[in-house]
């Protein structure tokens, strides 16, 4: 039989001692009042508040919770948890019982953490209540730290209910991969131009090929372009590519204009590529040979 969660009134020992002392101090004062004639004067004494803890009432009906639609998702959708990668475990929980479930705390842990280290669970999910027949979608976050070990992590998700009407744990195996460094490189680039007009700025388009030649994915990949003084960007000067997996190739196009009165032999464009660790990208200058001078094609 489960223990009742109906908490009695609780006094801390500190408050109980203070209360006894005050009773001893006040009792002689009451005897004096009884012996003295009544007057219009009122005497008061301040008494500290006493903290009282009262639990919730146990529901008349018993809740019964069930899971469905359990899914694991990771950032690059390869069904692995890699070092420095974020992922989620999502599911739907439904109360099939006759009473509400109250004060639900949902947490996760690695059952074999002594074998597979480095899986982190950043937050605990809390649901206030779930009435009979109601359901709720739940998402539990997890991530791999930089020291994530390679293996198979046994991840368990527990739900704790105030009156211990806890459902069974969710258990799933997640393949983990230790950190592997990416290596981003610009493998090719070229300059495309529209037919220029001598009275207007010359539109130019830079096309470059970015490839991850490393063994690990490059997360939060971003490209920034920096132009010389005689050029202005037509497009946004920064591009976010998110994940670039090992061996993956991405094409990036960047448009800008060049002043028509400028004699141009070469257009230097600085390209900065960064990723989540800010150490496996590049910072380089691509020198574009112009096929025009002073607004005229060569």
Secondary structure as UniProt FT lines:
FT   HELIX           13..35
FT   STRAND          65..74
FT   TURN            75..76
FT   STRAND          80..82
FT   TURN            83..84
FT   STRAND          86..95
FT   STRAND          101..110
FT   TURN            111..115
FT   STRAND          119..120
FT   STRAND          125..130
FT   TURN            132..133
FT   STRAND          135..144
FT   TURN            146..147
FT   STRAND          151..160
FT   TURN            162..163
FT   STRAND          170..177
FT   STRAND          184..193
FT   TURN            198..199
FT   STRAND          202..212
FT   STRAND          218..226
FT   TURN            229..230
FT   STRAND          231..233
FT   STRAND          238..244
FT   TURN            246..247
FT   STRAND          249..258
FT   TURN            260..261
FT   STRAND          266..274
FT   TURN            276..277
FT   STRAND          282..289
FT   STRAND          292..293
FT   TURN            294..295
FT   STRAND          296..297
//
